């Protein structure tokens, strides 16, 4: 369980690093190299949450907002199955609002 949460944190940190390279979220999403990297990290984050669910780690999952987890899974599905049509504005919302919240929640759980 701890390993999965730490993996999510690493992916979030990587995304934050990618964004720092361009200075703004939308600039990172316009970059031909960073945009696919960010998308893959979002998929990785969602997959770690799915593995927690498969491993019946419901106590840990209860610390997270169910709507946030559903939304993250929906974005993952759009990226994985309809790659070219993922709206950058949706990704921006995930990056600006949901990932910082997930990071904060994970840090609280690990502490």
Secondary structure, DSSP 8 states (H G I E B T S, - for coil): -HHHHHHHHHHHHHHHHHHHHHSSHHHHHHSTTHHHHHHHHHHHHHHHHHHHHHTT-HHHHTTS-HHHHHHHHHHHHHHHHSGGG--HHHHHHIIIIIHHHHHHHHHHHH-
